[in-house]
């Protein structure tokens, strides 16, 4: 079974930056669309950014212009560069393979991002 391992989270002040990474245990990334999601306390999980196998990207309005998704198929890794972080970006961030508009793999542990002064 493919496992997803997210890393790179941490505690950062408002306006700061973080780079998240998500690595899969197999090369199934290569021909699939990938997404970053987040779940804030007391809220539903929401999609943050998507990247297709052809490198087309899309973003939630709340992060547009601040976050950048990218991928390195040779490393089975997808990244999320986050800048100008806000308090409301605090959440557990997960990645997943996206098919038919839905995340299709079991969720990994995620990585906690806490934005606080």
MOTADA-V977245 format. One record per pair of residues at least 4 apart in sequence whose ideal C-beta (glycine too) atoms are under 8 Angstrom apart, sorted by sequence separation. I is the first residue (numbers start at 1). J is the second residue. If there is no record, write none. Layout:
BEGIN
[[I	J] [I	J]]
END
This chain:
BEGIN
[[12	16] [24	28] [28	32] [39	43] [51	55] [52	56] [59	63] [60	64] [63	67] [72	76] [85	89] [98	102] [100	104] [103	107] [12	17] [24	29] [29	34] [39	44] [51	56] [52	57] [59	64] [72	77] [98	103] [99	104] [12	18] [39	45] [51	57] [71	77] [72	78] [97	103] [98	104] [38	45] [39	46] [50	57] [71	78] [72	79] [82	89] [96	103] [97	104] [10	18] [37	45] [38	46] [49	57] [50	58] [59	67] [70	78] [71	79] [96	104] [97	105] [9	18] [37	46] [49	58] [50	59] [69	78] [70	79] [96	105] [8	18] [37	47] [38	48] [49	59] [59	69] [69	79] [8	19] [9	20] [36	47] [37	48] [48	59] [49	60] [57	68] [69	80] [70	81] [96	107] [8	20] [22	34] [35	47] [36	48] [48	60] [57	69] [68	80] [69	81] [7	20] [8	21] [35	48] [36	49] [47	60] [67	80] [68	81] [80	93] [94	107] [95	108] [6	20] [7	21] [22	36] [35	49] [36	50] [46	60] [49	63] [67	81] [94	108] [6	21] [7	22] [35	50] [48	63] [67	82] [68	83] [80	95] [6	22] [7	23] [20	36] [34	50] [35	51] [55	71] [66	82] [67	83] [94	110] [5	22] [33	50] [34	51] [66	83] [78	95] [93	110] [94	111] [4	22] [5	23] [33	51] [49	67] [51	69] [66	84] [92	110] [93	111] [4	23] [5	24] [33	52] [48	67] [49	68] [50	69] [51	70] [63	82] [66	85] [92	111] [93	112] [4	24] [5	25] [33	53] [49	69] [51	71] [92	112] [93	113] [3	24] [4	25] [32	53] [91	112] [92	113] [2	24] [3	25] [31	53] [91	113] [2	25] [30	53] [90	113] [2	26] [89	113] [90	114] [90	115] [2	28] [62	88] [63	89] [89	115] [90	116] [51	78] [88	115] [85	113] [87	115] [86	115] [87	116] [85	115] [36	67] [49	80] [82	113] [48	80] [36	69] [34	69] [34	71] [29	71] [36	78] [30	73] [29	73] [34	78] [36	80] [48	93] [27	73] [30	76] [29	76] [29	77] [40	88] [43	91] [50	98] [27	76] [29	78] [41	90] [45	94] [26	76] [40	90] [41	91] [25	76] [38	89] [40	91] [23	75] [24	76] [39	91] [23	76] [24	77] [38	91] [39	92] [23	77] [38	92] [22	77] [38	93] [39	94] [21	77] [22	78] [37	93] [38	94] [21	78] [22	79] [36	93] [37	94] [21	79] [22	80] [36	94] [37	95] [20	79] [36	95] [37	96] [19	79] [20	80] [35	95] [19	80] [20	81] [34	95] [35	96] [19	81] [20	82] [34	96] [35	97] [19	82] [34	97] [35	98] [17	81] [18	82] [33	97] [34	98] [17	82] [32	97] [33	98] [17	83] [32	98] [33	99] [37	103] [17	84] [18	85] [32	99] [17	85] [29	97] [35	103] [15	84] [16	85] [28	97] [15	85] [14	85] [39	110] [13	85] [14	86] [22	94] [12	85] [14	87] [20	93] [22	95] [24	97] [20	95] [38	113] [9	92] [9	93] [22	108] [6	93] [6	94] [6	95] [4	94] [4	95] [20	111] [4	96] [20	113] [2	97] [18	113] [16	115] [4	105] [9	110] [12	113] [14	115] [6	108] [9	111] [10	112] [12	114] [13	115] [14	116] [2	105] [4	107] [5	108] [6	109] [8	111] [9	112] [10	113] [11	114] [12	115] [13	116] [14	117] [4	108] [5	109] [6	110] [7	111] [9	113] [10	114] [12	116] [13	117] [1	106] [3	108] [6	111] [9	114] [11	116]]
END
